[in-house]
Amino acid sequence: METKSGAQISRKAFVQSVAILLALMTIAGLLTLLVPAGSYARVEMEGREVVDPASFQYTARPAYPIWRWFTAPIEVLWSPDSLTIIVVGLFILMVGSAFAVLDASGILRAVLGRVVRALGGRKYLLLLIVTFLFMSLGAFFGLFEEVVPLVPVMIGLSYSMGWDSLVGLGMSILATNLGFSAAITNPFTIGVAQRIAGLPLFSGAWLRVPILLAVYAVLSIFLVRYARRIERDPARSPVFAEDRAGRQKYGGFDLTAPGSQDPRLGRAATWFLAFFALIVLVLVAGPFVPALSDFALPIVGLLFLVGGVGAGLISGFGGRKVLKTLWEGILGIAPGIPLILMAVSIKHIVAQGGILDTILYAASQLFANASPFLAALMVYVLALAIEFFIGSGSAKAFLMMPILVPLADLVGVTRQVTVTAYCFGDGFSNMAYPTSPVLLICLGLTVVTYAKWMRWTLKLWLWVLLLTVIFLGLAVAIGYGPF
C-alpha cells in the first residue's frame, strides 16, 4: 500500500482524542448545572478589559440548554475567539500541506543533512543545542504556537539520529513550552502580569535565570537518558511500531555524505533554508514590533507554505506532483481542525453557563487564612485550573492578576512571587492538557497519541512540579521582589 506524504492523523488517535474531548465537554456542561452563576464587573485598563476584584456578585443562571453543549464546537466559530480559531485552522492546513511536499520530494532530508554535517555528526551535542534554542524562543520572546512549523523538521531530525518522534517533540515544542513557562522576558506572561501588578517591566530576572537553567537541566537529562535508552534498544520506544515508516525513511539516509543528494535537492534546500531564516526573523522580531506580532502566526504559516512549495518545484518534483502532495497534506492534517474546535468549546461552555467568574471567586476566597507559602502555591494551582479553560497567557493575566495581587498583598506574598507562581501555572500545563490546541496540532503532526504522550511526559512533569515548588518556597523565604 502506498504511504501518503506528510503528517497523517491516524484513525485511532483521532477517535481517542474525540472521546477524551467529548467527555470533557460533558463535564464542563454538568458544571454549568451544579455551580452557581456569577460575574465580576470589567473595567478598562490600557485598552484591555480587567476584572474589578471587589465587584463579584451571584447572578441568575442563564438559559443554556444541554443540547448546546454539543453544538459548542460550531458556535465557537462566531464567538469572540472566532478569528483566532480560524487563523489557527488555516495555519495548520498551510503547515501540513507544505510539510507533505518537503517530505515527499526528499528536501527535508537534504536540509537535515546540512544541519548534521554542520555539527560533525555529534548527535547529543546537537540535541542539547536544539533544545536550548527552542527553550530560548519561549523564555525570551514568548513564542509557542508560532514554532509548530518547525516541529516536523525536528521529528525528521530525530529519526535521522536513530531516535523517535517523542525525542523530536521533546527538543522542539516541549522545550519551547518549558522555556515559555520558566520565562525571562516573555512579554505575554511576565510582561503583562508585571504591568498589571505595577512591577518594573522584566524585573526579578536574577532569580528567573537560574530557574530557567534548572528546568533546562531537568529536560536535558530527561531527553538524553531516553534517547540513549531507545538508541540501544529501539523496541523500548512507546511508539516503536507507529514510527516504523519514519525510521525507514530517514534511518537509511546517509545525512553525513555531502555528495549523496541530487544537485537540485541542494538548490531546493537552500531555497527552503532561506525561508526558514525568514521565519526565525519573524519569530525574533515579533515581540518588539507590535504590528508584526499581531500577524505572526499567519505570516509564519504563509512563509512555510511558500518555502515548501517553492522548494518542491525547484527540486524537480513537478507541478502536478506538488499539487497532489499538497492535497494529501491537507487531508492528512484536516482531522485536527474538529479536535481544536472541540478543545476551545470547553471554555465556551463554561462561559456561556456563567460559571467561569464563580470558579475564580471561590478559589480566591481560600486565600483569607493562608500562609505566604501556601498562598503562593494556591496561585500556582489556580492558574493551572483556569488554564484548562483559557489557554491564552495574556488573557488569563488580565482575568486573574487584578484579583490575585490585592489578595497576595493581604497575606504577605510579594507581587513578584505572585507573578512567578502565575507564570508557572499558566505555562507548564500547555503541553499536558487535552484542551490545548497547540498540543493537539503537534500530536497530529506525529504518530503519538495523547495517552502515550502523557505516559511519556508524566515523570518529567513531576520533576518540573517539584523543582518549581522549591523555587517558589525559596522566593517566599527571601521576599523576592522588588515588592
N, C-alpha and C positions, 0 to 999 in steps of 0.2 A: 504494500500500500504506500502511496506517495506521501511523504512527510511535508506538511504545509510549513511555509516560512513564517518567521516572526513569532510573537507571543500568542499562544493559543490557550485560552482558559478552558480547562477540561470540564466535562460534564459533571464529574464527581465534585470538583472544587466549587463549581457554580451551585450545585444542589446543596452542598454543605453550608455555603455562605448564605444562601436564601433561607435555609431552615433556621440558622442562628439569628439572622436579622428579623425574620418573621416572629420568632419568639420574643425578641427584644421590643419589637413594635407592640406586641400584645401586652407585655409587662408595662410599657410606657402608658398604654391606653388604660390598663387597670389602675395605675397610679392616679390618673385623672378622675377616677371614680372614688378613690379612697382618701386622697389628700385634699384638704380644703383649698379652695381657690383664694388667691390673694395677690396683691401687687404693690410695688413701690412706685412713687412718682418719679419721673425723669426730669432732669434739668440739663440745660446745655452747658458744655464746658469745652472751650476751644473748638467749637464746631461739631462736637460729638455729644451724644446723649449719655449722661451718667446717672446713677441711682442716687436719690436723696435718702440717706440711711435712716432718717427719722420719720419717714413717710409711710411705712408699711401699714396696710390695713387688709383685713379679710374682705372678700367680695363674694357676690353671688356666683354660684357655679355656672359657667357658660354652657349653653346648649351645644353639646358636642357628641353626636350620636356614635355608637360603636362602629357602624359601617364606615365612618370616615377615618378610623384608624388605618384601614386597609386601602383607602384611596389617597392617603397622605403622600406616598411616593409620586403621585401625579400632581397633587395640589402644590407641592414644593416648587413646581415649575412656574407658578405665578405668585410665589411668596416673596418677601423682601430679599431672600437669598437667591432668587431665581437666576440673576445674571451671573453670579459666581458659579452656580451649578452648571449652567450652560457652557460657560468658559472652560470649566474643568472637563466636561464631557467632550468638547471639541479638542481640547488639549490631548486627552488620552487617545483619541482617534488619530490625530496627527502623529503622535509618538509611535503608536502601534503600527501604523501603515509604513512610516519611514524606516522603522527598525526591521520590518519584514524585507524591505529592499536591501538594506545593508547586510542582512543575514543571508539572503538567497544569492546575492551577487558575489559573496566572498570578501566584500570590502571590510566588514567588521574584523575578520581575521587578519587582513592586511594592516589595519590600524593597530590592532593588538600586538602584531609582530613588531611594529615600530616602537611601541611603548616598552615591550620586553627587552628588545635589543638596547634601548637607551639605558637600561639599568643592568645590562650584562647578565640577565637571567637570574639575578639574586631575588628569588621569589618572596622570601619572608621580609626582606627589606622593602620590597615593592608593596607588600601587604600593609606594613606599618606606615609607609609614606602615604599611600592612598587613603587609609583610614584617617590619618591625621588631617589630610587636606579636606576630606569631606566633613570632619568634625569642625574644622575651622570655618567652613562656609556657614554652618549653623550657628556657631558660637559668636562670630564677629558680625555677620551680615544678616542673620535671621532667616536664612534660606531653608526651605524644607521641600514643599511640593515642586519647586522650580527645578530640583535636581533629578526628578523622575526620569527625564530622557536619558540620563547618564547611567541609570540602573542596568538596562540591558547590556551596555558595553562592559560594565563591571561583572555581570553574570558570565559573559563570554570570556573575559579575562580570567575569571576563577576557573572555568572549565579548562582553559588552556594551561593553567598552572597545575592541573591534576586535582583540583578541589571540586566543590559542588555549588549549586545555586544558593545555598544558605550562606556560604562564605561571601559570594558576590553581593547578596543583600546586606550582609553584616558590614562589609567595608564601604558600602555606599550609603543607602538610605538610613540604615540603622545608625551608622556613625554620624550622619548629618543630624538625625534626631537627638542623639545624646549630646552633640555639641549645641544644638538649639536649646536644650534644656539646661545644661550647665554653662550658660552663656556668659560671655564677657561684655559684649556691646550689642546684643541682639536688640534692634530697635523696636521690634514688635512685642516683646515681652518686658525686658529690662527697661527699655526706653519709655514705653507707655506707662508701665506701672510706677516707675520712679517719678515721672512727671505728675501723675495723679497724687502720689504720696508727698509731693513737694520736695523731693530729694534732688541734689545736684545730678545732672544727667550723667549716667555711666559711672557714678561714684561707687566706691567699695570694690573696685577691680582687684585690689591687693589680696582679697580673700577668694574672689571668684577664679582667679588664675590657678591657684593650687587645686580648687575644686575640679576645674576642667582637666588638669593634668592627671588627677587621681582617677577620674572617670575614664580618661583615655587609657590609663594603665590597666584598669579593670577590663575594658573592651578588648584591648590588645592581647592580654593574656587569654581571655576567652576565645578569641578568634584563632590565635596561633596554636593553642593547645588542640582546638577542634580540627584545624586544618592539618596538623601533623598526624592526628589520630586517623583521619579518613584517608590521608595520603598513604599511610602504612596499610590500611585495610579499607578500601573504598566501600565495601559492603556495610560498614558501620554507619554510613550516612543514612539519615532518616528518609532521604529522597533518592536513594540509590537506584531503585527501579525506574522512577519517573525521570531521572536525569540521564538515562542511558543514551537517548538521542543526542543530547547536548555534548556528552563526553565523547561520543563517536565523532561528532562534527569538528570539535576543537582539539580533542586529545591527540589525534593523529596528525595534526598540522604542525610542521616544524616552524615555530614562531621565531626561532633564533637564526634561521637561514636567510640572509639578505637576498639571495638570488632565486628563492623558491616561488616567487609570485610573478604573474603576468605584469609587464610594464604598465598596462592600462589600469591594473589594480593599484599600482603605486600612485599614478596620477589621480585616480579616484579617491584614494586615501588622503592625499594632500588636500584635495577639494573639501572632503568632509572634515579634516582636522582644522581647516581654516574656519569653517562654520562652527566647529566645536569651540574654537578660540573666541569667536563672536558670542557664543552662548555664555562662556565663562565671563567675558567682559560685561555682558548684560547683568549677570548674577552679581558681580562685584560692584558695579556702578549703581544698581537699582536702589539700595538703601540710601544713597546720597543724592539721588535725582528723583524727587517725588513723582514727576510726570512719567518717568521710566518705570518706577516701582509699581505704579497702578496697573501697568500693562505688561509686566514682566512675564507672567505666565503665558499669554497668547504669543508674545514675541519669541519666547524660547521655543514654544511648540512649532511656530512657523519656521524659525531658523533650522530646527531639527528636520522638519519635513523637506525644506528646500535643499538642505545639505545632503540628506539621504537620497532624494530623487535625483538630484544633480550628479551625485557620485555614482548612482546606478547607471545613468546614461553614459557617463564618461568611461565607465568600466567596460562598455560594450555589451551590457546586459540586454539592450534592445527595448524600444519604446513599448511594444506590446507586453513583453515580459514584465516591465516595470509596472504597467497599469494592472496587470493580472495580480502581481505580487502585492501592490498597494491594496487591492480589494481583499486579498487573503488576509492581510494585516488588519484591515478594518473589521472583517468578520471575526477574526480571532480575538480581538480585544473588546468588541462591542458588548459582550455579556457583562463587562464590568460596569456599564452605564446603569442598568437597573439596580445593581448592587449599591452603587453610590446613591441613587435616588432613595433606596430603602434606608441606607445609613443616615442620611440627612433628615429623613422623615421622622426619626425618633425625637429630635429636638422640636420639630414642627408639632407633633402630637402633644408633647408636654406643654409647649407654649400655648397652643390652641385650647388646651384644657385648663389654662390659667394657674398652673401649679409651680412653674419654674421659680417665681419670686418667693413662693411659700417655702420651697425647699431651701432656698438661700437664707431666708429669715429664720427658719427653725434651726439650721446649722449655726447661725451667728449667735443665737441665744445661749449656746453651750459655752461661750467664751466667758460668761459672767464670773465664774468662780475658778477659772483655770489658772494654773501656774504659768509663768512665762514660757517654759519649755513645752508644756502641754499645749498651750495656745499656739505656739509655732507649729507643732505637729498637726493641730487641728486646721490651720490654714493650708498646710500641705494636703491633708486628707480632703478638705472641702474643694480645693482646686482639682484634685483627682476626680471627685464626684461630679462636679459641674462640667469637667472636660468630656465626660461621657455624652453629654447633650450638646455642648457648644465647643466646636473644635478650634475656632479662631482665638489665638492668644490675645490679640489686642481687644477683641470684643469682650472676652472674659474679664480682662483687666478693667474695662470701663464699667462692667457689671458689678464686679466683686470688690475692687480696691476702695471705692468710697465707703463701703460698709466695713471692710476689714481694718482699715487704717485707724479710725477712732476707737474701735474695739481693742486693737493691739495697744494703742496708747494707754487705755484704761488699765490693762493687765500688766503693763511694764515690758512689752515686747517692742524693740526698736522698729522703726519703719523699714530700715534696711533688711532686717531679718524677715519682716513680713513680705517684702518684695521677693526675697530669695526663696522663701517657702512657697510663695505663689508660683514662681517660675519653675520650681521643681515639679509641682503638681500639674502645672499646665503642660509641660513638655514631655516627660518620660512616657506617659501613657499613650502618646500619639502612635507609637508602633506596637501597642498592645490591645487597644480597644477595637472591637469589630465595627464600631461606628466611625472609625477614621477612614475617610475616603482615600487618603494617601496610602495607607496600609493595604486597602483593598486593591488599589491600582497596581501597586508594586507586586503583590502576590499574584495578581492576574498576569503580570509580565513574566511569571516564572511557573514552575510546576509545583510550587509549595502551597499546600492547603493551610487554612487558618489554624486548624488543630495542630498540625506539625510545627508550624511557626511558633505557637505558644509553648509547645513542649520543648522546643529547642532553646527558646529565649528565657524560659522561666528562671533558671539558675542565675542568668545574667541580671534579670530584674531584681531578684532577691539581694544580690550583691550591691546593685546600684541603690536599692532602698536602704540597706544598712549603711552604706557609705554616706548617703545624703542626710540620713537621720543623725549620724555622728557629726557631720559638718554643721547641721542646724543646732545641735546641742552646744558645739563649740562657739557658734555665732552668738547664741543667747548668753553663754557664760562670759564672753568678753565684751558684751554690749556692742556688737557690730553696728557701726553707724556710717555716717556722722551722727545720725539720730534715728 
